[in-house]
């Protein structure tokens, strides 16, 4: 899956499993706190950017996930790990493409 520093709030809500009212409430708070900006490609939506604290949280979570991934993948040899990563990347890329088409 590709990392995107900003994402329109509707797909973000979908990823976070939030309902439309929750998305609206979150985006309203973002507008008030100036962390949400109008999407120039679709003025009905907002782009959300991580704050410095959010970036730090993301880095911490990624490091913890990497450690847990090593434990989870321990039974697989190097070739099996490569194959698993390739398959998961294909699934994630396809899901991202489908999600972006649905957001249009």
C-alpha positions in Angstrom: 0.0 0.0 0.0 1.3 3.4 -0.9 1.8 6.0 1.9 0.0 9.2 1.3 0.6 12.3 3.5 -2.9 13.5 2.8 -6.1 11.7 2.0 -9.7 12.9 1.3 -11.8 12.5 4.4 -14.4 10.1 3.0 -11.8 7.4 2.1 -10.1 8.1 5.4 -13.4 7.5 7.2 -13.8 4.3 5.3 -10.4 3.1 6.3 -11.0 4.1 9.9 -14.5 2.4 9.7 -16.3 5.6 10.6 -19.9 6.4 9.7 -20.8 9.5 7.6 -21.9 11.4 10.8 -18.6 10.6 12.5 -16.6 11.7 9.4 -18.6 15.0 9.4 -17.9 15.6 13.1 -14.2 14.8 12.7 -13.9 17.0 9.6 -15.8 19.8 11.3 -13.3 19.7 14.2 -10.5 19.7 11.8 -11.8 22.8 10.0 -12.0 24.6 13.4 -8.4 23.5 14.3 -7.0 24.4 10.9 -5.7 20.9 10.3 -8.1 20.2 7.4 -7.9 22.0 4.1 -10.2 22.0 1.1 -9.3 19.4 -1.5 -8.5 21.4 -4.7 -9.7 18.5 -6.8 -13.0 18.2 -5.1 -14.2 21.2 -3.1 -16.8 19.1 -1.3 -14.1 17.3 0.6 -11.2 18.2 2.9 -7.6 16.9 3.0 -6.3 15.9 6.4 -2.6 16.3 7.3 -0.9 14.7 10.2 0.3 17.1 12.9 3.9 16.6 14.2 2.4 14.6 17.2 0.4 12.5 14.6 3.6 11.9 12.6 5.4 10.8 15.8 2.5 8.5 16.7 2.6 7.0 13.2 6.4 6.3 13.5 5.9 4.7 16.9 3.1 2.5 15.7 5.1 1.5 12.6 8.1 0.5 14.7 5.9 -1.6 17.0 4.2 -3.2 14.1 7.5 -4.1 12.5 8.5 -5.9 15.7 5.3 -7.8 15.9 5.5 -8.7 12.2 8.8 -10.4 12.8 7.2 -12.6 15.5 4.2 -13.4 13.3 6.4 -14.3 10.3 8.9 -16.4 12.2 7.7 -19.8 10.8 8.2 -18.6 7.2 11.5 -18.9 5.3 12.8 -16.0 3.2 11.2 -17.1 0.0 7.8 -17.6 1.7 8.0 -14.1 3.2 8.8 -12.6 -0.2 5.8 -14.4 -1.7 3.5 -13.3 1.1 4.6 -9.6 0.8 4.1 -9.7 -3.0 0.6 -11.2 -2.6 -0.4 -8.7 0.1 0.9 -5.8 -2.0 -1.2 -6.9 -5.0 -4.3 -7.1 -2.7 -3.5 -3.7 -1.2 -2.9 -2.0 -4.5 -6.1 -3.4 -6.0 -8.1 -2.3 -2.9 -6.6 1.2 -3.1 -7.6 1.4 -6.8 -11.1 0.2 -6.1 -11.4 2.6 -3.2 -10.2 5.6 -5.3 -12.7 4.7 -8.0 -15.6 4.5 -5.5 -14.6 7.9 -4.0 -15.0 9.6 -7.3 
